[in-house]
Amino acid sequence: MSDVALEDLPFDELRQRAFKRAEHHMDLGFFTDLFAHMPGMVAIEGEGGDLGAVGGTFIETVRAVRQMMGDDDSQIDDTTKELLRARFVTYLREHGED
């Protein structure tokens, strides 16, 4: 990795790096954790839904997270973006990059 701190990377690059690492290692926990950070899923949980019930195959889960986030960060509000940014940085620090 370059001398640029993870915190200084653009959101999309952080997301790409974290997703790449998690997909390579089939880290389902990372992707299901992202659901907990998304506003729509928080609303579902508050209505009696169960975030722990996220199911399907690994590939389906990754696709669902990608769909919730959209192709770029324009669909994500600033508060959520900062929470996700912190999650990506923490994940990459804890697990490294491949």
N, C-alpha and C positions, 0 to 999 in steps of 0.2 A: 504494500500500500504506500501511497505517496506521503509527503510530509503534511498534507492537509488533514486537520482534525475531522473526525466523523461529524461533529456538530456543525462544521462549516460547509458540509456537502449539501447540495440542493436536495429537497425532499424526494424527488423522483429517483435520484441516484441512490439515496439511502434505501428507499423502498426496493429498488432493483437489486441491490447488493444483499439485503436481508432475505428477499424472496429467493434469490439464486441459492443462497446458503441453505435455507430451510427446505427448498425443493430438492436440492442435491442430497440432503440427509433425510428426506421424507419426514420432516419434523411437523407432524400433525398438530402438536401442541401449540406451536407458534401461530399457525393459521387460525386455530379455534380461539386462541387468546385475542387475536385481532378482532374477531367478532364482538368480543366484550367491549372493545374500544369504539365501536361504530354506533352512532346515535340511534339508528334504526333498531339495532339489536338490543340496546338498553331499553327502548320503548317496549319491545316484545317481552323482555324479561319482567318489566314492571307490570305487564298485563297478564301475568301468570305463566308466561312462557318459560322455557328452561334452556339457558345457554349451554348447559352441559349435554343437551340432547342433539347438538349439531352432529349430523351423521353423514352417511354416504362414504364414498371412497375418498382416498387422499386427493385424487385428481379433481373430483367433484368439489371438494372443500376448497382447494386452491382456486378453482374457477369461480366459486361463489364469492370468495374474498376479492378476487380481481374485479368481478362484476360490481360488487358493492363500492369499490374504490374508484371505478372508472379507469379510463385510459391515462388520465393525468390527474393532477391534484385539484383541478378546477371544481370538481364535484364535492370536495371535502371542505368543511368550514374551518376557519383558522384555529379554533380551540381543539377540534379533533385532530387537525394536522399536527399541532404541537404535541399532543399526546402520542400520536403514532410516531412522530419523529423521535421522541424520547424512547419509545419501545424499540424502534429499529436500531438506534445507537446502542442501547443496553444489550440487545440481542447480539449484535455484531461484536461487542466487547466481550461478552460472555462466551461466545462460540467461535469467534474468528471468522475469517472468510476463506473460501476455497479458491 
